[in-house]
């Protein structure tokens, strides 16, 4: 099991399945990601309708109240 730490938030466990694929964590505002990881997470979140951006490795997400 892998643990994902994010300052000020609970630990989110990531479980490896027998075929070695990992669950994909959701995009969150202020995540620091590579373009490859950003695109992988974005594609795994079809319910996200607002624009999301990766600027200098930092994720920016639109407010849910817009």
N, C-alpha and C positions, 0 to 999 in steps of 0.2 A: 504494500500500500504506500502511496506517495502522499505527502501532506503539502498543502499549498498555504503559505503564510502571507498575510497582507496586513500591514500595520493598522491596528484599531478594529480589526474584524475577526470573526471566529475562523478557526481552521476548517478548511473544506477538504475532506478526504477525497483522494482520487484513487480509484481501485483499478488494478490491472486485471483484465479478464483472461481466461485461459488462452485465447488466441493472441494475447499480448497487445490488444488495442486499448487505448486509454479513453476514459470519458473526457469530454471536452468541456472545460469550465466556461461559463458565460463571459462575455465582454463586460467590463466594468469601467466606469469613468476613472481615469488616472492610472490604469494599468500601464506598465512599461512592457512593450512587446516588439518583436521583429515584425516586419511586413508579412512574412509567411504565417506566423502565429495569429496575427490580427485577421488575416483573410480566412484562416481555418476556423477561428471562433465565429467570425461574422457569418460565414456560410452555414454554420451549425445553429444559427439563431434566426430562422425564417420569420419568426413572429415580430422581429424588430423592424419597424416601419420608418423610424426617424433616421436621419443621416448620422453616421458615425464616422469619425476621422482619426487617422493616425498621423500625428505631427511630431517629428523628431523622436519617434519611438514612444510617444505618450498618447493614450487613447482619450479622445474627447467624444462624449455622447450627448445628444440633445436631451433636454429636460423632458420628462414624461408629461409635464403639464403644458407643453406648447401646443 
